[in-house]
Amino acid sequence: MSFLAVVGAGIVLFATTNVDDMLLLSAFFADRALRPRAVVVGQFAGIGVLTAASAAAALLALTTPDGWIGLLGLAPLGLGLRGLHALWRSRGSRDPEEAERFRAAEARAQRATHSQWIAVAVVTVANGGDNLGVYIPLFSRDLAWVPVYATVFAVMTGLWCAAGYGLVHRPALGTRIRQYGHVALPFVLIGLGLHIMIG
């Protein structure tokens, strides 16, 4: 394969295996408790882990057992249930000021732990079963092109993050996404976790 053919294949494969990540990124960017920088770092870390794992599996001529991919769904399911519980507790208060103080305390607690990017990375990896299924055979065919694919995936990850951030901050659509994003995120994560475990 030529260099341009590899770059083109990398772009197409990344786009097709990460379409659902655009929804996740939009939900992450819309959640006021999550810092945009943590979302970007977590997305890059997650894609990096998936790429490295695929390269290692290709090098060792390994395949990914289907049952193991299903277990990855436990991570977003757990994060979604935790977010839903926090949302329920904040909504359970009849005093709007008290609810707002609770949300602010939750946001401070999340920021203080410095674990936001790890949570985003975990969800990205858990949602990467299709990535592994495509990348491992691709890398197995020609390991020499893996650095090129990795570079393409890194550039595409940056574009994906920019598109997700831009979608949330568009004047027409962004206001609604930001208004309801923190409510939608737990349900998106729960649905993703169940989809990974069942599918």
N, C-alpha and C positions, 0 to 999 in steps of 0.2 A: 504494500500500500504506500501511496505517496503521502507526504506531510500534510498537504491540503485535504486529502481524503480522510486522514486520521482526525484532523481538526474538525472537519464537517461531521464525521461520525460521532465524535465526542459531544458536539453541540446538540445533535439530534437525540442521542441517547440520554444526555442529561435532561433535556427538556421533557422527553417522554416519561422518564422515571421520576421526575420531580414536579409534575403538574400539581399534585395534591399539596406539595410543600408551599405553594403560593397561598392557599387558603390558611394553612397553619401560620405562615409568616404574617399575614394580614391580621390574624387573631392575636398573635403575640405583640405586634406593634400597636394594636388598638388597646391592649391592656395597660392601663396607666401605672400599674405596679411594676411593670417590667421596663427596664431601661433599654432604649434602642440599641445601645452599644452591646449590651448583654445578649440581645437577640442575634445580632450580627456575628459576634464571637462564637456563640453557641451553634449557629448554623454552619459556620466555617469548620468548627471542631467536629460536628456531627458528620458532615460530608467528608472531612479528612479521615475520620475513623472508618467510614464505609469504604473509601477508596483504598486505604491501607490494608484493611481486612480482606478486600477483594484481591489485591495484589499478592498478599501473603498466601491466600487460599489458592490462587492461580499458580504461584511458585511451588507450592507443595502438592499441587494437583488434587485439591480437596473440593468437595461439594458441600453445600449447606443443607442439612436435614430439614425437611419441612416442619417438623414438630418444634424445632428450636426457634424458627422464625416466628411461629405462633406465640411462643413465650415472651417475645419482645413486646407484645401488646400489653403486658402487665405494667410497664413503665408509664405510658400515657394514661392508662386506665387509673392507676394510683394517683397520678398528678391531677387528673380531672376530678376524681372523687374528693381529693383534698381541697381543690378550688371550689367545688360545689358546696362543700361543708362550710368553707369560709364565707361564701356568698350567702348561704342560708343563715348563718349567724349574723351577718351584717344586715340582712333584710328582716331578721326576726325582731329587731328593735323598732318600737313605735316612734321613738324620738329621732328625727332626721339628723340632728346634730350629733347624737351619740353614734348613729350608724356611720356618719362621715368620719368621726374620730376613730372608729374601729377600722374603717378602710385605710385611713392614714397610718394607723399603727401597723396594720398588716403590710402595707407598702414599705414602711421603714424596716420592719422585721425581715422582709425579703431582701431589701437592699443591704442590710447589715450582714447577712449570711454570705454574701458574694457567691451564692449558688445559682443565681438566675441563669447564667450562661450554661452551667452544667445541666440544668433542667431542660433548656432548649436543645442542647446537644443530645441528651438522652432521648427526647421525643423524636429528633431527626433520625437518630440511629434506629430507634424502634420502628419508625415508618419506612426504613430502608430495605425491607425484604426484597422488593422488586429491584432495587439498585444492585444488591448482591447477586440476585438471579441473573442479571444482565451483565454486570461488570466482570464477574469471575470467568465466564466462558470467553468474554471479549479479551481479557488480559491473558488468558491461557493460550490464545492463538498466537500472540506475539508480545512477549514480555518487554521487548525493547522499546515499545511505544508507550509503556505505562507512564513515564514522566510527562509525555505530551498530553495524554488523557488527563492526568492529574492537574496539569496547568490549565487545560480547558475547563475542567470541573471547577477549579478555583475562580476563574474569571466568571463563569456562569453563576456561581454561588453569589458573587458580588452583584451581578445583574439582577438575580432573583431577589436579593435583599433590597436593592434599590427600588425594584418594581413593587414589592410588598409594602415598603415604607411609603412610596409615592401614592399607592392606592389608598392607604389609610389617610393620607394628608391632602387628598384632593378636596377642594372646597365643597363640591356638590355631594360626593359620596362619603368623604372622610368623616364628616361630622356625625353621621349616623353610625358608622363603623366604630368610631371612638366612643360614642355614647353607649353602645350595646356590646362592644368588644369584650369587656371584662365579664359580662354575663354569658356571652356565647362561648368563650374559651373553654371553660370546664366541660361543656356539652360536646364541643368539637373533640377534645382530648378523650373523653369517655367513648364517643362513637368511634374514634380512630382505634383506641385500644381494643374494643370489641371486634371491630372489623379485622384487625390483625390476628386476633386470637381465633376467630371463627374461620376466616378466609384462608 
